[in-house]
């Protein structure tokens, strides 16, 4: 059987650019996984890992013009957006290098033997070890930060796990370029190039999740695709952790007091958030609860003005464009749904941004309007106009898990710790992984306290894909009981030869 070619496609024109690879066969996936698996011993050296992560960041920065040009040609996301995304990507590589150097991620804990306790306590020493080879499924909407050199790859490598990336078909040339840069950085720092593998093709993605040497997986994409992989990971003879980010509506609640205080500001801010990147952010606000009445009308007018001034753009591929246009059409056809600014097709390849408006009561109960509670990927949001707080609460209780939830509050509401605003914070905490007040969820900071995840279907686990704690997904704890010092891993020896931060008998050890 002839190999299936993988083409780079220009979404602005729909034309093929170059053939950059072929879809991997089952044998080629097996070879890539086995080659990556064989590098685990070389990755065990923390000093080498640190150098590798920093060299990878340097290589990507050094090739910035080529990387940005390749990504823009395949995604139409624009040089400015992609330059920022590359900076974010290299920043997080360096942040993980710093985390590995500092060593707290190993969570070293020592409980000394205490025969006086009942029952007596033996000597226990605990730390975390890497799981093994990790499968990474690249995201369509972030060709750098959530793809080959992105957070899943960086955090897995930081943990000491080699990776095999399943490239996204929307940016295969960018994937090949970034993989080559990472491999060059590996060789430069004394690691095998195979520490980073790359495969293409839908069937290759299935082979990857089923491979017995793959120990965990990270995914960013659709609910349908992610759930299929999640189920495959669970159905293996030896199930493995599957850290998937599958979709999010990212609700926003605007209180009546906030609308009265700054309706125009909120409307303009919402327009910027829901059209950023042509609405192709996983944290795009897709449902906004706005009060009925004159203040809500002012907010809607400001939103309409700002969205109306947004020019048409191009989505990542033709399939997404068709799905977006169909999704908008289906939602707009529902009873009592209006389109003050119509979204949909714009020219042969583009789309235009817009929003829909609906009485919130339609979303508070079962019925055809439930479609509005599902993500529509692209530059569209839904304004649900609510009559009172009870109606808004009824809508929130019907939402599935989300990556984020945003509250727009008045100055007085933010100053009161035990009023309705505090109750709103508690309510949205139950349905989202990140709660935003008087801001917008787009723009996920890479920071130690960040959490980019949420209740299912936003994510399939309770870990984050962004920030330093993302490394925890690829580690498992091991406790050593009454093991002689000479037989312990260096990380747990009494003299602490690696200078790691530790907790001894429950307390941080003085450095």
GIJORA-V755462 format. One record per backbone hydrogen bond with DSSP energy under -1.0 kcal/mol. CO is the residue of the C=O (numbers start at 1). NH is the residue of the N-H. If there is no record, write none. Layout:
<<CO/NH> <CO/NH>>
This chain:
<<4/23> <6/20> <6/21> <8/17> <10/13> <10/14> <15/10> <18/8> <21/6> <25/29> <26/30> <27/31> <28/32> <29/33> <30/34> <31/35> <32/36> <33/37> <34/38> <36/39> <37/40> <39/43> <45/49> <46/50> <47/51> <48/52> <49/53> <50/54> <51/55> <52/56> <53/57> <54/58> <55/59> <56/60> <57/61> <58/62> <59/63> <61/64> <63/67> <64/68> <65/69> <66/70> <67/71> <68/72> <69/73> <70/74> <71/75> <72/76> <78/82> <79/83> <80/84> <81/85> <82/86> <83/87> <84/88> <85/89> <86/90> <87/91> <88/92> <89/93> <90/94> <91/95> <92/96> <93/97> <94/98> <95/99> <96/100> <97/101> <98/102> <99/103> <103/106> <104/107> <108/503> <109/126> <110/505> <111/124> <114/117> <114/121> <121/114> <123/482> <124/111> <125/480> <126/109> <127/478> <129/476> <133/215> <134/164> <135/218> <136/166> <142/146> <144/147> <145/151> <146/139> <147/150> <150/154> <151/155> <152/156> <153/157> <154/158> <155/159> <156/161> <157/160> <162/134> <163/197> <164/136> <165/199> <166/138> <168/171> <171/175> <172/176> <173/177> <174/178> <175/179> <176/180> <177/181> <178/182> <179/183> <180/184> <181/185> <182/186> <183/187> <184/188> <185/189> <186/191> <187/190> <192/195> <193/196> <195/163> <197/165> <199/167> <200/24> <201/205> <202/206> <203/207> <204/208> <205/209> <206/210> <211/214> <216/135> <217/243> <218/137> <219/245> <222/226> <223/227> <224/228> <225/229> <226/230> <227/231> <228/232> <229/233> <230/234> <231/235> <233/240> <241/217> <242/244> <243/219> <244/460> <245/221> <249/286> <251/406> <252/289> <253/408> <255/259> <256/260> <257/261> <258/262> <262/266> <263/267> <264/268> <265/269> <266/270> <267/271> <268/272> <269/273> <270/274> <271/275> <275/278> <277/280> <279/378> <281/284> <286/382> <287/252> <288/384> <289/254> <290/386> <293/297> <294/298> <295/299> <296/300> <297/301> <298/302> <299/303> <300/304> <301/305> <302/306> <303/307> <304/308> <305/309> <307/310> <313/351> <317/321> <318/322> <319/323> <320/324> <321/325> <322/326> <323/327> <324/328> <325/329> <326/330> <327/331> <328/332> <329/333> <331/334> <334/337> <338/357> <341/355> <344/352> <346/350> <350/346> <351/313> <352/344> <356/383> <357/338> <358/385> <359/362> <360/363> <367/370> <368/371> <369/372> <370/373> <371/374> <378/380> <379/354> <381/356> <382/288> <383/358> <384/290> <385/360> <386/292> <388/392> <389/393> <390/394> <391/395> <392/396> <393/397> <395/398> <396/399> <402/433> <405/436> <406/253> <407/438> <408/255> <410/414> <419/423> <420/424> <421/425> <422/426> <423/427> <424/428> <425/429> <428/431> <431/402> <434/405> <436/407> <445/447> <447/450> <452/465> <455/458> <456/401> <467/470> <468/471> <469/472> <470/473> <471/474> <472/475> <474/131> <476/129> <478/127> <480/125> <484/487> <485/488> <489/492> <493/496> <496/499> <502/509> <503/110> <504/507> <507/504>>
